[in-house]
Amino acid sequence: ALRIACIVILACYVLGRVSETAFKLRFGFNQFLWCPFDSKLRLIIARRNPLLLILTVSVALRDPVTAYHVAALWSVLSIGLQTWRWLQAESLRYRGVEITNWLA
């Protein structure tokens, strides 16, 4: 189960990078600059920060294996939310709404 958790974490990381690159190619700007919500979301779902906290707390509690399971779950939830936002952008674009960088 630990090996699977590690693979999930790595896969989610790669999928997140692919998603960011694909969004940028599709819309012309970084996915996390679409709306203020997305910019704030980036601060929360950036996998390194929450994962570091999860791993640190679990090591302090002497349960690092559970940390990897929780980190894998966090990674799946994060990439799910990132994908959901991309699908929202695609849906709006399909309906004729221009997708723009909120900071522009």
C-alpha positions as CSV (number, residue, x, y, z in Angstrom):
1,A,0.0,0.0,0.0
2,L,2.9,2.3,0.7
3,R,4.2,1.8,-2.9
4,I,0.8,2.6,-4.3
5,A,0.6,5.8,-2.3
6,C,4.0,6.9,-3.5
7,I,3.0,6.2,-7.1
8,V,-0.3,8.1,-6.7
9,I,1.6,11.1,-5.3
10,L,4.1,11.1,-8.2
11,A,1.3,10.6,-10.8
12,C,-0.7,13.5,-9.4
13,Y,2.3,15.7,-9.5
14,V,2.9,14.8,-13.1
15,L,-0.8,15.2,-14.0
16,G,-0.8,18.6,-12.3
17,R,2.1,19.8,-14.4
18,V,0.6,18.5,-17.6
19,S,-2.7,20.2,-16.7
20,E,-1.0,23.5,-16.1
21,T,0.9,23.3,-19.4
22,A,-2.1,22.2,-21.4
23,F,-4.3,25.0,-19.9
24,K,-1.6,27.5,-20.8
25,L,-1.4,26.3,-24.3
26,R,-5.2,26.3,-24.6
27,F,-6.0,29.6,-23.0
28,G,-2.7,31.5,-23.2
29,F,-2.0,31.9,-19.5
30,N,-1.4,29.9,-16.4
31,Q,-4.4,28.1,-15.0
32,F,-4.0,29.7,-11.6
33,L,-4.4,33.2,-13.0
34,W,-7.9,32.6,-14.4
35,C,-9.9,33.9,-11.4
36,P,-9.0,35.2,-7.9
37,F,-10.3,31.9,-6.6
38,D,-7.7,30.0,-8.7
39,S,-4.9,32.1,-7.4
40,K,-5.9,31.4,-3.8
41,L,-6.5,27.8,-4.7
42,R,-2.9,27.5,-5.8
43,L,-1.7,28.5,-2.4
44,I,-3.8,25.7,-0.8
45,I,-3.3,22.9,-3.3
46,A,0.4,23.4,-4.0
47,R,1.3,19.9,-3.2
48,R,4.7,20.7,-1.6
49,N,3.4,22.8,1.3
50,P,0.6,20.6,2.6
51,L,2.5,17.4,1.9
52,L,5.4,18.7,4.0
53,L,3.1,19.5,6.8
54,I,1.4,16.1,6.6
55,L,4.7,14.3,6.5
56,T,6.2,16.4,9.3
57,V,3.2,15.8,11.6
58,S,3.2,12.1,10.9
59,V,6.9,11.7,11.5
60,A,6.4,13.6,14.8
61,L,3.6,11.1,15.7
62,R,5.9,8.2,14.6
63,D,3.5,7.1,11.8
64,P,5.1,7.9,8.5
65,V,3.3,5.2,6.6
66,T,-0.1,6.9,7.3
67,A,1.5,10.1,6.1
68,Y,2.0,8.7,2.7
69,H,-1.6,7.5,2.5
70,V,-2.9,11.0,3.6
71,A,-0.6,12.7,1.2
72,A,-1.8,10.5,-1.6
73,L,-5.4,11.4,-0.8
74,W,-4.5,15.1,-0.6
75,S,-2.9,14.8,-4.0
76,V,-5.9,13.1,-5.6
77,L,-8.2,15.7,-4.2
78,S,-6.0,18.5,-5.4
79,I,-5.7,17.2,-8.9
80,G,-9.5,16.6,-8.9
81,L,-10.2,20.2,-8.0
82,Q,-7.7,21.4,-10.6
83,T,-9.3,19.3,-13.3
84,W,-12.8,20.5,-12.3
85,R,-11.7,24.1,-12.7
86,W,-10.3,23.3,-16.1
87,L,-13.5,21.7,-17.1
88,Q,-15.4,24.8,-16.0
89,A,-13.2,26.9,-18.2
90,E,-13.8,24.7,-21.1
91,S,-17.5,24.7,-20.5
92,L,-17.6,28.5,-20.4
93,R,-15.5,28.8,-23.5
94,Y,-17.8,26.4,-25.3
95,R,-20.7,28.8,-24.4
96,G,-18.8,31.7,-25.9
97,V,-17.4,33.2,-22.7
98,E,-13.9,34.6,-23.1
99,I,-11.5,33.0,-20.6
100,T,-9.0,35.7,-19.5
101,N,-6.3,36.3,-16.9
102,W,-7.9,38.1,-14.0
103,L,-4.7,40.1,-13.4
104,A,-4.5,41.4,-17.0
